[in-house]
Amino acid sequence: MAGITDGSFCRKLASCGFDMVTIGGYNVDKATIAAGHRIIQRGRSEFDVSPDEIINHIDQQIHIIKDDNTWGGMVSVNIRAITPEPVIEISQLDGVDVVEINAHCRQPEIMDLQCGQRLLLEPLHLYELVKEVVKKAGSKVSVKIRANVPGVDEIAVSKAVKNAGADFLHVDAMKPGHQHADYNIITSIKKSTDIFLIGNNSIKDLKSALKIIDAGADGISMARALIGGCVPFDLSLI
Ligand SMILES: Cc1cc2nc3c(=O)[nH]c(=O)nc-3n(C[C@H](O)[C@H](O)[C@H](O)COP(=O)(O)O)c2cc1C
């Protein structure tokens, strides 16, 4: 996932050996869709799907990924929303295995809605949101967070996500000023929180993948290294 909402692209990559592909992120309610329009107006490309079409659009992409039944992995949908209801609705779509609550987006228009990365500053609000989704979801639930955001206690956030009942914690272990992940933050989260931890950031070869696993991640995810449509190393070696 890196701004790609193309089911065919995900399907092609999935068969390279991934257990899960993530599609999105999608703005799924009126407030986040309107924020998306403001982001487009200042020149950044965003997905522009109207509130009336968003569910059908996601449904179609899921079917493109899963329809031939030859790949047995999970499809996760990364979602920006201000309330739990649209996340729950998407979790109940046929073929959605995981809904991923985006507590990662740092676009100001999204953060102004107390959404995306802003959720990290309010672990109690994040907890309530995740708990409500978990209670009614038709799929597993993941939460995507970003590390090293000023003022954020990643351990408190991770515990809130775990206590709310999420299945996965997906950590973009971004380390400002560095071209590699913050391995220490992965270790600290793993030591303090018993949840399936997906480690992310700057994985581009076997060495960087193994380093994040050695730090404590249960799995890895990649975005920019996959934009060309192929995996730069043999995933079976992890
Ligand atoms: C163009 C672009 C768009 C992205 N869009 C999203 C998104 O919608 N949701 C999300 O959780 N992460 C998004 N990300 C973040 C990536 O998923 C990933 O966390 C980040 O790029 C670090 O991983 P990498 O070093 O493997 O690219 C985006 C990244 C890029 C480069």
The ligand as an ORCA input file, in Angstrom:
! r2SCAN-3c Opt
* xyz 0 1
  C       2.545      7.677     -1.962
  C       2.293      7.009     -0.642
  C       0.980      6.865     -0.183
  C       0.729      6.244      1.048
  N      -0.565      6.070      1.469
  C      -0.801      5.449      2.648
  C      -2.128      5.243      3.089
  O      -3.085      5.636      2.422
  N      -2.318      4.608      4.276
  C      -1.252      4.187      5.052
  O      -1.489      3.621      6.130
  N       0.008      4.359      4.641
  C       0.252      4.975      3.471
  N       1.547      5.158      3.063
  C       2.654      4.734      3.935
  C       3.214      3.395      3.520
  O       2.215      2.384      3.586
  C       4.381      3.004      4.438
  O       3.945      2.957      5.779
  C       5.551      3.994      4.343
  O       5.772      4.374      2.997
  C       6.831      3.369      4.917
  O       7.049      2.097      4.363
  P       8.048      1.859      3.110
  O       9.391      2.372      3.535
  O       8.007      0.386      2.865
  O       7.517      2.648      1.950
  C       1.816      5.771      1.834
  C       3.125      5.907      1.363
  C       3.372      6.524      0.139
  C       4.809      6.644     -0.334
*
